[in-house]
């Protein structure tokens, strides 16, 4: 069983930055691929970014490419999402996810979800 706890959400202005963190309570964190998904009001949950078990390979949705960066620290059992140049359309609940296969292009390989953290971007 993997428990994921997100933090770092909040309110930002357009053009600003936020960093999300996701701490995993599992001894074998390094075997899991990790990712971030988001769900905006009235919309389906969508893929944002994913990283391989060792952080060597990353994937991004086109809408965030060049603005967001996913990274992980396998010593701290934590995955991060650095969000720069935020836009109002980035407003959503952001979910951390893990699985034993790379989490692209959607949530079909997700085995565990965090509870979500709200990000709101004002114009």
Secondary structure as GFF3:
##gff-version 3
##sequence-region A 1 123
A	DSSP	beta_strand	4	7	.	.	.	ID=ss1
A	DSSP	beta_strand	10	13	.	.	.	ID=ss2
A	DSSP	beta_strand	18	24	.	.	.	ID=ss3
A	DSSP	three_ten_helix	29	31	.	.	.	ID=ss4
A	DSSP	beta_strand	33	39	.	.	.	ID=ss5
A	DSSP	beta_strand	46	51	.	.	.	ID=ss6
A	DSSP	beta_strand	58	60	.	.	.	ID=ss7
A	DSSP	beta_strand	68	73	.	.	.	ID=ss8
A	DSSP	beta_strand	78	83	.	.	.	ID=ss9
A	DSSP	three_ten_helix	88	90	.	.	.	ID=ss10
A	DSSP	beta_strand	92	99	.	.	.	ID=ss11
A	DSSP	three_ten_helix	107	109	.	.	.	ID=ss12
A	DSSP	beta_strand	112	113	.	.	.	ID=ss13
A	DSSP	beta_strand	117	122	.	.	.	ID=ss14
###
